[in-house]
Amino acid sequence: MVIQIKLAVQAAGNLPAEIEPVRAPNSSSITPIKLKKNRSSRNVDRSRRLRHTLLEYNTDYLTLISANTAMTEKLSAYKLVRSQTVFDHPWVRIVQDLLEYEGKLFPYFYLASPVEAVATVGLTAQGEIILTRQYRHPIGQVIYDLPAGRLEPGEDPLAGARREFEEETGFYPRQIEQLGYYNQFPGTLRAATNLFFAHDLQATHQHLDPGEFLDVVLKPVSEVKEMILSGKIIDGSLQLGVLLALQKGLL
Ligand SMILES: [Mg+2]
């Protein structure tokens, strides 16, 4: 129902589902120039040249922003002509849309998850990350991943992350915070994942869903990092969650 309303709004307002924000040019591409306090006539000339350079840069920058904005408007000028749900299940919905762009019609298929996912990097007092290890049928492999799952309809992401973490690992996270939010495959999937970081873990009991079989594995942070960097971990949430937590100084 929510998705149908969203699609109706998109159709009425001619809005795209996702618009990439305009990105400013990389600041590292600007060469810093230091001005000397003691201005000789040579330094004044240099100062004038610098102002001229900055003026040119600002003009280029504004031109670039203007061009990017125009390009973004052009890129997002898709019209939703028709939308049809071709398969509907509480976990999986396949949508077939008909889009119009510059007078041409394009069919578009995508998979929409009715609810978002949560995944949590949990750190023990001994400096270990709590991993889960389970068979993942679409890829036919047993892999390491994070304690994770789908939110219940209307469930708060943080509460859902806490629930999934305790159900799968048997540890209740007394401390938990948002770590990130991402879409792994925005071209064909509408299935966002909320990432969390948890610590101060209290041992309780595991409550696995019927048909859910997994091992809980504790590994030192350094070992998990090495497994990610050497390509031994292929789960996207596990890679991104641990690297984000490392980058933010949480691990
Ligand atoms: Mg799970």
Boltz pocket constraint, residues with backbone or C-beta under 6 A from the ligand:
constraints:
  - pocket:
      binder: B
      contacts: [[A, 146], [A, 147], [A, 148], [A, 149], [A, 168]]
      max_distance: 6.0
